[in-house]
Amino acid sequence: MIELFTFPTEEVLKEYEVVVSLSLNSESNSFDVESNKIQFQNLLKEAKVKLCDEFDEKFCDSLLNKVKDLRDNTDFWRKASQSVVIYITPDDVFYYRLSVPVATGTVVAEKAYVLPLISNFQYISYYHLLALNHDKFSLFNGRGATIQEVELPEDAPDTLTKALGDELTGGELNVGSYNGGEGNSGGVFHGHNEKSHEVEVDQVNYFRVVDNYIFENFSKPTELPLVLFTLPENAADFEKLSKNSYLDETRVEASPSQLSFNDIQAHTSKVLDEIINRRYKELVDKFNETKPEFRLEAQYNDLAMASIQGKIDTLLLEDHFQVHGTIDENGQHEEGTETKHYINQLVHNVLKTNGNVFVLEKASMPSDSGVAALLRF
């Protein structure tokens, strides 16, 4: 079973013989852990009924047996996240832990049901947070506004003296700690070569070491954005020399040197809220500025065909909005009893052609139709 951290991915967009998508909200306290197990077991029963409408019981059991031990895996259910989405395919099982609530349920189809993932990833979700001072750093895994410190190995260059060792040119430096160490700005050097050219060289060399270490060990393997938490002058110096293509434009401009874990999380949460508000405003402005001939709303045949042809740049969906039926092999809306297939197929088509998808609350939706698409010019 594989945990995924980015979206969209090949695993999610791939078409299978069948894929079972399970979505449920989860809690980490001991009482609700047991409730999660029961909820998961009920979803498996529901999935088996839907599977056995299309496949024989032996195939159904072989597929669902891939997660038979998960129900009693207390460690899995105890890990804190607001929700979890699990995908069971003939090839493998993969899952996401999300920081947004989802509608509990099962979907059995040839494509993974990705609607629960959109809200989680549409603005900013998983990322690395680099809390950087001139002479030390800490790294955090970010999931929405929640962060968790990464336990770095002993040989990590998390201080300037460890990173440069005998290559230090600026003399002795007193290194304070993040939580109540000496100095109050996170950018003050102490030593007999204070503010000398040699000290500046040391800082540049240290930032290069940090940049390379973070890229090779974290950004490159995970492909997650890297958010800087540092003073503006440190951010400017770091960004100038960084070769990390995953370094995000988002910043938390403050010194982490004497901040507690809760303070760092509070600063980060505030910045993320600002990012979400700004990106939402940009999205609405883009919709309002788009000429009517480059917009589609509740025109289900036109939407289906445009999605297949790669004409949709941005798809906006009202939360929980669904259309009965599917998209047929001719790229047309085929009415039917299915309630979660048409929109899911539409989203897959848009994502596969490098379009963007957003799920908005009804009050935030700039269209009254429940679905709207902005076309490529």
N, C-alpha and C positions, 0 to 999 in steps of 0.2 A: 504494500500500500504506500503510495507516494503523496506527500503533501506538496501542493503547488503554491507558488507565491506571486506569480505574475499572470496577467491576463490581457489579451487572449493568448493561448498557447496551441501548439499543434495537437496536443491530446484533447483539448476541449473542442476544437473546430473540426476534428476528423469525423468522417461518417463511418458508423459501425453497422454490423448486422443488427445489433440492438445495444442500447445503453440505458441503464436504470439510473435515474437521477433522484437522489434523496435529499430533501432540504428540511432542516429543523433548527429551531432556536435552542441554545444550550446555556447552562449555568454551571458554575464551578463549585458551589457549596455542596456538602455531602448529601443533603436531602434531595436536591435537584439532580445530582448525578444519577441517582437511582431512577428518577423520573425520566431522565434522558434515555436511559437504557430501555425503559418500557416503551417510550415514544419511538425509539429506533426499531424495536422489535415489531411494533404495530405497523411501521412503515414498510418493513420487510414483508409482512403478511399482505399488505395492500399491493406491494410490488409483485408478489407471486401471483395474485389473482389476475393482474393486468398482463403479466408475462404469459401465463398459461392460456390466455385468450388467443395467443398467436403461436406459441411454441409448446412442445410436449413437456410433460412434468420433469422428465429426466434432465432436459436442457435447463429448465427453470431452476432446479435444485443445484445443478453444477455451477450456474452463474451466481446465485445468491450464497452458495457455500463459500465463495471467496471472502465474504465478510462475516462468516458464522461466529468467529471468535471475538468480533468487535463488540458485540453486545455486552460481554462481561469484562471488557478491558477498561477498568476503572481509571487508569492513568490517562487514557485517551479522552474520556468524558470530563475528567477533572481539570484539564488544561483550559484556562479561561479564554473564552471568545464569545461574542454575542450569538453567533450562529455557526453552523457547519453545513457544507454541501458535499455530498459523497457521490461519486460517479463509479458505477460498476459496469465494466465492459468485458467482452470475451478475452481481451488482451491483458487487462490490468484493472486495478482500482486506484483512483486518485481522489484527493479531497482538498477543499479550501476551508480554512478557518476565517470567518468574516467578522467585521466590526459593525455590521448593520443587521437589523432584524430581517428575517425572511418569512415567507408564507410556508408553513409546514406542509409537506406533501410529497408525492411521488409522480414522476413522469417516465413513461416507457416509450422510447422512440428510437429512430436511427441516429439522432443527433443529441448531444448533451443539452440539457435544459439550462441555458446560461443566464436567464433573466435575473436570478438571485445574485449573480456576480456583478451586474452592471453598476448598481448603486454603490457597491463597495469600491470599485475601481475607477469610477468616471471622473473624479477630480484628483484625488491623491489617496492612496491607501497604504500598501506596503512600501517601505523605504528603509534606508539606513540613515541614522542621525549621527554625524560626527561632531562631538563636543570638543572643540579645538582651542587650546591656548598656545602661546608661543613656544612652550617647552614641554607640553604633555597633551594627551588626548584620551578620551573615552569614546566607545562606540556603542550605539543602541540599535536594536531592531525596532522599527516603528510599524504599528498597525493602526491606522487612523490616528486618533489622539493618544493612544496607549503606547508606551515605550517599555522596552525591557533591555537592561544592560547586557552587552555581550561579554562573556568571560574570555578574555584574551589569553593566549598561551604565554608562557614565561619569556619566550624569545621575541615577543611582539615589541616593536619600537615605540612603546607608549610614553616614553619620556625622552627628552633630548639627549640626556647623558647615555641612556641605553642605546639609542640609535646611532650616535656618532662616536662615542667612546674616545679612543685615541685621536680621532679626527677633529675633536673640538679645538677651535682656534681662539675662542673668546675668553679663555680663562675659566675660573671656577664660577659656577652658577648655583645659587640656592634654589632648589626646586620645591615649591609648595604643593599641597594636595588640593584636589578639587573641593573637598568638603571642609572648608575652614582653614586652608593653608595660608601661608604668608603672602602678603600683598592683597590688594583689593580690586585690581583692574583686570587681571589675567594677562596683562601685557607689560608688566614691570619686571625688568631684569635686576638682579642683585649680584654685584661682583666688582672686582677692581678694574674690569675693562668695560664698565657700563656704557651702553649705547655706542660702543666702538664699531668700526667697520667689521672687525672680526666677529663680533656678536651678531651683526646683521647677516654675515655670511653663514654663520651657524644656523640661524633661523631659516634661511632659504634652503640650506642643505637638509635641515630637519623636515621642513614641509615637503621636500621632494621625496624623502624616505617614506613619510606618512602617506603621501599621495600614491606612491607605487605599491605600498603594503596594502592599503585599503582596496585599490583596484584589483590587484592580483588575487587577494584572499577573500574578498567579499563582493565587490561590484561585478567583476567579470564572471564569477561562477553563478551569481543569482540574477544578474541584469536588473537589479533594483536601483531606483534613483537614490542619489546620495545628497542629503540635506545638510548644510553647514550650520552649526550652532557656535558662533564665535563673534568677536568684536569686528566692526566694519573694516578696520585696518588689516586685521589678520585675514579676513575673507578676501579682501582685494589682493593681498600678497599670494594667498593660496590659489585663488582662481587664475592668477596671472601665469603660474608655473604648472598648474595641474594638467595632466594628460588623461584624466579620467573622463571618458565620454559620457558617463552616467551621472556626473556632477550636475545637480539640478539648479535652476535659477532661484529656487526658493531658499530663503535664508532665515535663520533666527538670529537677529543681531543683538547679542548680549554676551557677556563673559560667563562661561560656566564654572569659573575657577572656584568660587565659594558657594555655589548653589547646591542644595540638596537634590536628591532624585525627584522629589515631588515638585520642587521649583522648576527643574528642567522640563518636566512633563507639562507643567502649567504654561510655561513660556511657549513650548512647542504646540500645545493645543490651541493657544490664542492665534498663533501664526497660521495654523492649518485652517481655522475658521475664516480668517481673512482671505486665504487662498480660495477656499470654496466659494465664498461670497463674490469675490472678484471674477472667478471663472464662470460662475452662474450668470452674472451680469453680462459678461462678454458673450455668452451663449444666447441670451435673450436679445441683446442688441443685434447679434448676427441674424437671428430669425427675423426681427422686425425690419432690418435693412435689406433683406433678400426680396427681390421682386417676385410678384405672384407667379410669374411663368417659370420660376425656378423653385417653386414649392409644391409639394403634394401633401394632401391631408388624408381624409378618409376615402381615398380612391384605391381600393384594395387590389384591383387588377394592375393598375398603373404602378403602385408601390412594389408589388411582387416582381413585375418585369424590370423596373428600374433597379431593384436590388440585385437581380441576376446579372444585369448588364453593367453593373459597377457604376451607376450614375448617381448613387446616393452618397453625398459627402457627410451629412449629419442626420441621424435619426433620433427624434424626440418621442418618448413614450410616457404617457401618464401612468403612474404607479398602479399596478394590478389591472391595467387595461388588457383585454384579450379580444380576439376575433375568432368566431367559430369557423372551423374548417382548416384547410391546409393550402400550401402552394403546390400546384401539380407540376408534372414534368414539362408542361408548356409555359411555365412561368405565369400561371393564372391562379386567381383565388378560387378554390373549389370549396363550396359550402359543405359543412358536415357537422357532426356532433362534437368533434374534438375542440377543446377550449384552450389548449396550451401549445398548439403546434404552429399555427400560422405566424404569430408574432415571433416565436422562437426561430422558425425558419428564416423569417425576414432579418432578424438580428444576425444570424449566422452569415447570410449572404452579404450583409453590409460589412461585417467584420472581415470576412475573407477578401473583400475588395478594398481593404484599408480605409473604410469609413469609420465614423465615430458614432457611438450610441450613448444616449443619456436617458435615465429614468427620473422623472420629476413628480413631486406631489401635485395633486390636482390644482391647488391654488397657485403653484409656481409655473404651471404649464402655459406657454404663450399661445397655445391653440386650444379651441374648445372641442376638437375632434378626437382627442385621446391618442392620436398618432399623427406625426408630421415629419416630413422629410425635406431637407434642403439639398438641392441637386447641384452637382458639379457643373460649372459653367462650360 
